[in-house]
Amino acid sequence: MTTVAQHLILTCHEDSVDLARAELAAAAPDAAVLLDLAPGVLLADAHQPFDQVAQAWAVNPPIFVRHICPVHAAQPLAGDARDLERLPASLLPEDAPAAWFAAFDPTLTFSVQSRLLAPTAYKPFDINRAVAERVAGQTGASVDVRAPQQIVSLVVAQLPATLLRHLDDPTAPIPARQSHPLLCALAGLSLPAQNLSDWAGGMHRFAREPEQVSRAEFKLLEAFAVFGIDLPPRGRALDLGASPGGWTRVLRQRGQYVTAVDPGDLDPRLTSDSGIRHMRMTAEAYLRADPDRYDLIVNDMRMDGRDSARLMVAYAPALYRHGHVIMTLKLPEQGRRPVLDQALALLRQAYVVAGARQLFHNRSEITLWLRPLSSA
Ligand SMILES: C[S@@+](CC[C@H](N)C(=O)[O-])C[C@H]1O[C@@H](n2cnc3c(N)ncnc32)[C@H](O)[C@@H]1O
């Protein structure tokens, strides 16, 4: 068993690797990506302690990096049921305390979060349980899977044997010659806030409900969870680009009266709800019709990010000073960063950008949380 201090695993949307790498370079200028473990999952040597990278992102959060976790220990695996006994024992030996585990606080709850990026005979749940039982047995700490206060991350992946040696001794240069791949577990201990998400790899999953109108609902649910936005009881919400009505349904579930603007239809299950007013027109037309004022404006319109930003600036007077905006900003395949920067500059004419993240449920877009400038 060995400990290393500076390695981390970074996860982002697989189409945003270049943007996530740029964010890593801004936070840790000497960082080097050592290996793509899977699409959108990178093993990097930060050349500075994990805590320092996490601290930089606590102050200035990244948009495209969805999750990070430290690599404090690396352990070869067999890939079969033997790992379920051997891995907990080798990560946390009975006789000598593992140095990487010294920061574990037994008075705090914990959870083990595993990702299997290579084929194994077991499932993440099996390895989570095996390691969690060992941790609880050794420390007396309680498991809390929903809201853990500290997280043991495990990533199981194929690594060139030479790279595994480099993880053992980070001062050793990485040999240029590739070597045969070895299955191994990369383990680390951190706080949920340091990881940028409470979920393994930032993969924030929601149960599918039979009444669900669209997959887009997950985006709004994730935005509420990640940004921690509270809505006033019986508030008034404006849903721009509402069809077929997934976001409108989520807002109704949260007790909001919804004005749903879209030239397209709403799902028939929504049309008899007297708490929904469907304005069958474009957002531009509704703006010209002297809109009411709202506690919340959401916008999931399929539209160029800059055009959408301009429209949101024009809608600012329709938002109460205490109000919030949640919007998706569509980004082109090429030249995403300039489009994003232009859209953010436009939005800052009327809003404070309180949050900007490419969420797990976003595709070629990011999600923004805005507050009116006048509320600051
Ligand atoms: C991704 S869908 C929205 C899905 C919706 N959030 C849901 O949960 O069901 C995008 C919508 O934007 C609408 N849209 C595009 N341009 C618009 C405009 N200028 N004004 C209003 N709606 C627009 C489209 O008609 C389409 O229904």
The ligand as an SDF file (V2000), in Angstrom:
LIG
                    3D

 27 29  0  0  0  0  0  0  0  0999 V2000
  -36.0660   21.3770  -25.2280 C   0  0  0  0  0  0  0  0  0  0  0  0
  -37.6780   21.9130  -25.5670 S   0  0  0  0  0  0  0  0  0  0  0  0
  -38.2220   22.3450  -23.9640 C   0  0  0  0  0  0  0  0  0  0  0  0
  -38.5650   21.1700  -23.1040 C   0  0  0  0  0  0  0  0  0  0  0  0
  -39.2500   21.5670  -21.8290 C   0  0  0  0  0  0  0  0  0  0  0  0
  -38.3700   22.2800  -20.9300 N   0  0  0  0  0  0  0  0  0  0  0  0
  -39.8050   20.3640  -21.0940 C   0  0  0  0  0  0  0  0  0  0  0  0
  -39.3790   20.0930  -19.9850 O   0  0  0  0  0  0  0  0  0  0  0  0
  -40.6900   19.7010  -21.6230 O   0  0  0  0  0  0  0  0  0  0  0  0
  -37.3730   23.4410  -26.3590 C   0  0  0  0  0  0  0  0  0  0  0  0
  -38.6130   24.2470  -26.6760 C   0  0  0  0  0  0  0  0  0  0  0  0
  -38.2150   25.5650  -27.0240 O   0  0  0  0  0  0  0  0  0  0  0  0
  -39.2560   26.0780  -27.8220 C   0  0  0  0  0  0  0  0  0  0  0  0
  -38.8160   27.3240  -28.4530 N   0  0  0  0  0  0  0  0  0  0  0  0
  -37.8320   27.5230  -29.3560 C   0  0  0  0  0  0  0  0  0  0  0  0
  -37.7710   28.8400  -29.6780 N   0  0  0  0  0  0  0  0  0  0  0  0
  -38.7370   29.4670  -28.9610 C   0  0  0  0  0  0  0  0  0  0  0  0
  -39.1880   30.8130  -28.8720 C   0  0  0  0  0  0  0  0  0  0  0  0
  -38.5980   31.7710  -29.5890 N   0  0  0  0  0  0  0  0  0  0  0  0
  -40.1880   31.0940  -28.0200 N   0  0  0  0  0  0  0  0  0  0  0  0
  -40.7710   30.1280  -27.2970 C   0  0  0  0  0  0  0  0  0  0  0  0
  -40.4010   28.8310  -27.3590 N   0  0  0  0  0  0  0  0  0  0  0  0
  -39.4020   28.5090  -28.1860 C   0  0  0  0  0  0  0  0  0  0  0  0
  -39.5680   24.9540  -28.7840 C   0  0  0  0  0  0  0  0  0  0  0  0
  -40.8750   25.1090  -29.3280 O   0  0  0  0  0  0  0  0  0  0  0  0
  -39.4320   23.7230  -27.8610 C   0  0  0  0  0  0  0  0  0  0  0  0
  -40.7130   23.3190  -27.4230 O   0  0  0  0  0  0  0  0  0  0  0  0
  1  2  1  0
  2  3  1  0
  2 10  1  0
  3  4  1  0
  4  5  1  0
  5  6  1  0
  5  7  1  0
  7  8  2  0
  7  9  1  0
 10 11  1  0
 11 12  1  0
 11 26  1  0
 12 13  1  0
 13 14  1  0
 13 24  1  0
 14 15  1  0
 14 23  1  0
 15 16  2  0
 16 17  1  0
 17 18  1  0
 17 23  2  0
 18 19  1  0
 18 20  2  0
 20 21  1  0
 21 22  2  0
 22 23  1  0
 24 25  1  0
 24 26  1  0
 26 27  1  0
M  CHG  2   2   1   9  -1
M  END
$$$$
